[in-house]
Amino acid sequence: MNKEYNAQYGAFIERGEILSEDSAAYTVKSLDRDGIITPPIKAINDGYDVGDRVFFFLFNDGSGRIIDKMD
């Protein structure tokens, strides 16, 4: 195996709270990492409101998606 291989890639699923909505894209504040606020990201499904707690992922390039509401 190549020693320079990085076994960690992709994104982690995080918990967050929707701070704002604009044109079906949402800004989310991470509940898992202090100080992390996403750029506007879209949701896989519709039906989210400001204040909803959600599961989301965010890649290093700023793209990501809201997966679903937290129960």
Long-range contacts (C-beta under 8 A, 24 or more apart in sequence): 10-59, 11-57, 11-58, 11-59, 11-64, 12-57, 13-55, 13-56, 13-57, 13-67, 14-55, 14-56, 14-57, 14-58, 15-53, 15-54, 15-55, 15-70, 16-53, 16-54, 16-55, 16-56, 17-51, 17-52, 17-53, 17-54, 18-48, 18-49, 18-50, 18-51, 18-52, 18-53, 18-54, 18-66, 19-50, 20-50, 21-48, 21-49, 21-50, 26-66, 28-54, 28-56, 28-66, 38-62, 38-64, 41-65, 41-66, 42-66, 44-68
